[in-house]
């Protein structure tokens, strides 16, 4: 199994409140950058697009 390539969000602040994102085929995964061994949220790409569209104006 190939290790996931995690990227820190460009929207992260200097206070350590950050998320990291990985995008293996057919999924988008999100984790807390301070707890890399902790839980991971996994979404389908269409679901992430739907979430993004709903929050563009905010």
N, CA, C and O atoms as a MOPAC input file, in Angstrom:
PM7 MOZYME 1SCF
protein

 N      0.84700 1    -1.17800 1     0.00000 1
 C      0.00000 1     0.00000 1     0.00000 1
 C      0.89500 1     1.24500 1     0.00000 1
 O      1.82500 1     1.34600 1     0.80000 1
 N      0.61100 1     2.17100 1    -0.88500 1
 C      1.36900 1     3.41000 1    -0.98300 1
 C      0.93900 1     4.36700 1     0.12600 1
 O     -0.25800 1     4.55600 1     0.34400 1
 N      1.89700 1     4.97300 1     0.82900 1
 C      1.52300 1     5.93300 1     1.87200 1
 C      0.80600 1     7.14700 1     1.26900 1
 O      1.09400 1     7.56600 1     0.14800 1
 N     -0.11100 1     7.68600 1     2.02500 1
 C     -0.83400 1     8.87800 1     1.56900 1
 C      0.07600 1    10.09300 1     1.60600 1
 O      0.94800 1    10.19200 1     2.46900 1
 N     -0.11900 1    11.00600 1     0.68800 1
 C      0.61000 1    12.27500 1     0.67600 1
 C     -0.30300 1    13.34100 1     1.25900 1
 O     -1.25600 1    13.78100 1     0.61600 1
 N     -0.00300 1    13.74800 1     2.47400 1
 C     -0.80500 1    14.73500 1     3.18000 1
 C     -0.27400 1    16.13700 1     2.90700 1
 O      0.93800 1    16.35300 1     2.87900 1
 N     -1.19200 1    17.09700 1     2.70300 1
 C     -0.83300 1    18.49500 1     2.50000 1
 C     -1.56400 1    19.34100 1     3.53400 1
 O     -2.75200 1    19.13600 1     3.78000 1
 N     -0.85400 1    20.29400 1     4.14200 1
 C     -1.48200 1    21.19700 1     5.10300 1
 C     -2.33100 1    22.21500 1     4.34600 1
 O     -1.93600 1    22.70200 1     3.28600 1
 N     -3.47700 1    22.52500 1     4.89000 1
 C     -4.37500 1    23.49100 1     4.28200 1
 C     -3.71400 1    24.85800 1     4.16800 1
 O     -3.00600 1    25.29500 1     5.07600 1
 N     -3.95000 1    25.52000 1     3.06100 1
 C     -3.44000 1    26.88700 1     2.89300 1
 C     -4.21400 1    27.87900 1     3.75000 1
 O     -3.79500 1    29.02700 1     3.90000 1
 N     -5.32100 1    27.45600 1     4.30500 1
 C     -6.14200 1    28.32200 1     5.16400 1
 C     -5.78200 1    28.17100 1     6.63700 1
 O     -6.45000 1    28.75100 1     7.49300 1
 N     -4.75800 1    27.41700 1     6.94300 1
 C     -4.33800 1    27.20400 1     8.32900 1
 C     -3.85600 1    28.51700 1     8.93200 1
 O     -3.28800 1    29.36000 1     8.23800 1
 N     -4.08900 1    28.67900 1    10.23000 1
 C     -3.62100 1    29.89200 1    10.89700 1
 C     -2.35000 1    29.59200 1    11.67600 1
 O     -1.94400 1    28.43400 1    11.77800 1
 N     -1.72100 1    30.61500 1    12.22300 1
 C     -0.48400 1    30.43700 1    12.95600 1
 C     -0.66400 1    29.83400 1    14.33400 1
 O      0.32500 1    29.50600 1    14.99000 1
 N     -1.89500 1    29.67900 1    14.79100 1
 C     -2.15600 1    29.15800 1    16.12700 1
 C     -2.18300 1    27.64600 1    16.21600 1
 O     -2.46400 1    27.09500 1    17.28100 1
 N     -1.89700 1    26.97200 1    15.12800 1
 C     -1.86600 1    25.51700 1    15.15300 1
 C     -3.20100 1    24.86000 1    14.85100 1
 O     -3.31500 1    23.63600 1    14.89700 1
 N     -4.21100 1    25.66000 1    14.54300 1
 C     -5.51900 1    25.10000 1    14.19400 1
 C     -5.51800 1    24.78600 1    12.70400 1
 O     -5.93300 1    25.60400 1    11.88300 1
 N     -5.04700 1    23.59200 1    12.36900 1
 C     -4.84200 1    23.24300 1    10.96600 1
 C     -5.43800 1    21.88200 1    10.65000 1
 O     -5.62400 1    21.03300 1    11.52200 1
 N     -5.72500 1    21.71000 1     9.37700 1
 C     -6.08700 1    20.38700 1     8.88200 1
 C     -5.13600 1    20.02900 1     7.76100 1
 O     -4.54000 1    20.90000 1     7.12600 1
 N     -5.00200 1    18.73700 1     7.52800 1
 C     -4.23200 1    18.22600 1     6.41200 1
 C     -5.17200 1    17.42000 1     5.53100 1
 O     -6.12100 1    16.80100 1     6.01200 1
 N     -4.89300 1    17.43700 1     4.24100 1
 C     -5.76100 1    16.77900 1     3.27100 1
 C     -4.93100 1    15.81800 1     2.42200 1
 O     -3.81600 1    16.13800 1     2.00900 1
 N     -5.48600 1    14.65200 1     2.17500 1
 C     -4.89500 1    13.67500 1     1.24800 1
 C     -5.98500 1    13.28600 1     0.25400 1
 O     -7.17000 1    13.25900 1     0.58600 1
 N     -5.55800 1    12.98600 1    -0.96700 1
 C     -6.54400 1    12.66000 1    -2.00000 1
 C     -6.16400 1    11.39100 1    -2.75500 1
 O     -5.72600 1    11.44900 1    -3.90400 1
 N     -6.33500 1    10.24300 1    -2.09900 1
 C     -6.12800 1     8.99400 1    -2.84500 1
 C     -7.25500 1     8.85900 1    -3.88500 1
 O     -8.23100 1     9.60600 1    -3.82800 1
 N     -7.13300 1     7.93100 1    -4.81700 1
 C     -8.20500 1     7.77100 1    -5.80300 1
 C     -9.57100 1     7.55700 1    -5.13900 1
 O     -9.71300 1     6.74400 1    -4.22600 1
 N    -10.55300 1     8.29200 1    -5.61200 1
 C    -11.95100 1     8.12100 1    -5.21300 1
 C    -12.25900 1     8.57700 1    -3.79200 1
 O    -13.28400 1     8.18500 1    -3.23500 1
 N    -11.38800 1     9.40300 1    -3.18700 1
 C    -11.66700 1     9.87900 1    -1.82600 1
 C    -10.91600 1    11.18200 1    -1.56600 1
 O     -9.93800 1    11.50400 1    -2.24000 1
 N    -11.39300 1    11.90900 1    -0.58400 1
 C    -10.68600 1    13.06500 1    -0.03600 1
 C    -10.67500 1    12.84600 1     1.47000 1
 O    -11.72900 1    12.69900 1     2.08900 1
 N     -9.49000 1    12.82400 1     2.05500 1
 C     -9.36300 1    12.51600 1     3.47000 1
 C     -8.83200 1    13.73800 1     4.21300 1
 O     -7.96300 1    14.45100 1     3.71100 1
 N     -9.35900 1    13.97300 1     5.40900 1
 C     -9.00800 1    15.15200 1     6.20000 1
 C     -8.66800 1    14.70500 1     7.61400 1
 O     -9.35900 1    13.86800 1     8.19500 1
 N     -7.57800 1    15.28100 1     8.17000 1
 C     -7.19600 1    14.96600 1     9.54700 1
 C     -6.68300 1    16.23200 1    10.23300 1
 O     -6.33500 1    17.21500 1     9.57900 1
 N     -6.64500 1    16.18400 1    11.53900 1
 C     -6.09200 1    17.26400 1    12.36100 1
 C     -4.57600 1    17.17000 1    12.29900 1
 O     -4.01100 1    16.11500 1    12.58900 1
 N     -3.91200 1    18.25000 1    11.92700 1
 C     -2.45900 1    18.19600 1    11.78800 1
 C     -1.74200 1    17.99900 1    13.12000 1
 O     -0.58500 1    17.57800 1    13.14300 1
 N     -2.41800 1    18.29900 1    14.22800 1
 C     -1.80800 1    18.10700 1    15.55300 1
 C     -1.96800 1    16.67900 1    16.05800 1
 O     -1.30600 1    16.28700 1    17.01900 1
 N     -2.84200 1    15.89200 1    15.42000 1
 C     -3.13200 1    14.52800 1    15.86400 1
 C     -3.08300 1    13.59400 1    14.65600 1
 O     -4.10600 1    13.05000 1    14.24100 1
 N     -1.91400 1    13.41700 1    14.11000 1
 C     -1.76100 1    12.64600 1    12.87100 1
 C     -2.11200 1    11.17100 1    13.01500 1
 O     -2.36800 1    10.50000 1    12.01500 1
 N     -2.13000 1    10.66300 1    14.22400 1
 C     -2.51800 1     9.26800 1    14.44500 1
 C     -3.99800 1     9.15100 1    14.81900 1
 O     -4.51200 1     8.05200 1    15.02600 1
 N     -4.66800 1    10.29300 1    14.90100 1
 C     -6.07100 1    10.32200 1    15.31100 1
 C     -7.01300 1     9.99600 1    14.16400 1
 O     -6.59700 1     9.48300 1    13.12500 1
 N     -8.28000 1    10.29800 1    14.36800 1
 C     -9.29400 1     9.95500 1    13.37500 1
 C     -9.11000 1    10.72900 1    12.07000 1
 O     -8.55700 1    11.82800 1    12.04700 1
 N     -9.58600 1    10.12700 1    10.99800 1
 C     -9.53600 1    10.71400 1     9.66300 1
 C    -10.94300 1    10.71200 1     9.09800 1
 O    -11.64200 1     9.70000 1     9.14500 1
 N    -11.35500 1    11.86000 1     8.56000 1
 C    -12.63500 1    11.93700 1     7.86600 1
 C    -12.39600 1    11.61800 1     6.40000 1
 O    -11.41200 1    12.07500 1     5.81800 1
 N    -13.27500 1    10.84600 1     5.80500 1
 C    -13.13300 1    10.46800 1     4.40500 1
 C    -14.42600 1    10.81700 1     3.66600 1
 O    -15.52200 1    10.45600 1     4.09700 1
 N    -14.27400 1    11.52300 1     2.55000 1
 C    -15.41200 1    11.95200 1     1.74800 1
 C    -15.18900 1    11.55600 1     0.29400 1
 O    -14.05100 1    11.40400 1    -0.14900 1
 N    -16.27200 1    11.39100 1    -0.43600 1
 C    -16.16100 1    11.20500 1    -1.87700 1
 C    -15.90800 1    12.57800 1    -2.50800 1
 O    -16.33600 1    13.58900 1    -1.95200 1
 N    -15.22800 1    12.63500 1    -3.64900 1
 C    -15.01100 1    13.93300 1    -4.29600 1
 C    -16.30000 1    14.72800 1    -4.56800 1
 O    -16.29700 1    15.94300 1    -4.37100 1
 N    -17.40100 1    14.09600 1    -5.01100 1
 C    -18.62100 1    14.88300 1    -5.20200 1
 C    -19.13500 1    15.51400 1    -3.89300 1
 O    -19.67300 1    16.62100 1    -3.91200 1
 N    -18.97300 1    14.83100 1    -2.78700 1
 C    -19.41900 1    15.37500 1    -1.49800 1
 C    -18.57400 1    16.59000 1    -1.10600 1
 O    -19.10800 1    17.57600 1    -0.59700 1
 N    -17.26300 1    16.52400 1    -1.34000 1
 C    -16.38900 1    17.66100 1    -1.03500 1
 C    -16.75400 1    18.85100 1    -1.91600 1
 O    -16.78600 1    19.98900 1    -1.44800 1
 N    -17.02600 1    18.58700 1    -3.18000 1
 C    -17.44000 1    19.67000 1    -4.08000 1
 C    -18.73500 1    20.30000 1    -3.58700 1
 O    -18.87100 1    21.52400 1    -3.59800 1
 N    -19.67600 1    19.48600 1    -3.16100 1
 C    -20.94500 1    19.98200 1    -2.62800 1
 C    -20.70500 1    20.83800 1    -1.37700 1
 O    -21.30000 1    21.90700 1    -1.24200 1
 N    -19.84600 1    20.38500 1    -0.46900 1
 C    -19.53100 1    21.16100 1     0.73500 1
 C    -18.85900 1    22.48000 1     0.36700 1
 O    -19.18400 1    23.52100 1     0.93900 1
 N    -17.94300 1    22.44600 1    -0.56500 1
 C    -17.22900 1    23.65000 1    -0.98400 1
 C    -18.17600 1    24.66500 1    -1.59900 1
 O    -18.10000 1    25.85200 1    -1.28100 1
 N    -19.06200 1    24.22100 1    -2.46900 1
 C    -20.03000 1    25.13400 1    -3.10400 1
 C    -20.92200 1    25.80000 1    -2.06500 1
 O    -21.29100 1    26.96600 1    -2.20700 1
 N    -21.25900 1    25.07100 1    -1.04300 1
 C    -22.14600 1    25.60800 1    -0.01100 1
 C    -21.48200 1    26.62600 1     0.90100 1
 O    -22.17600 1    27.33400 1     1.63000 1
 N    -20.16000 1    26.71900 1     0.88100 1
 C    -19.45100 1    27.62000 1     1.79900 1
 C    -18.57500 1    28.64400 1     1.07400 1
 O    -17.75900 1    29.30700 1     1.71400 1
 N    -18.72400 1    28.78700 1    -0.22900 1
 C    -17.90600 1    29.72600 1    -0.98200 1
 C    -18.15700 1    31.17200 1    -0.58300 1
 O    -17.23400 1    31.98600 1    -0.61100 1
 N    -19.35500 1    31.49700 1    -0.22200 1
 C    -19.71100 1    32.88800 1     0.07200 1
 C    -19.39100 1    33.29900 1     1.48800 1
 O    -19.61800 1    34.45400 1     1.84800 1
 N    -18.88000 1    32.41200 1     2.29600 1
 C    -18.67700 1    32.71700 1     3.71300 1
 C    -17.25500 1    33.05700 1     4.01300 1
 O    -16.91700 1    33.33900 1     5.16200 1

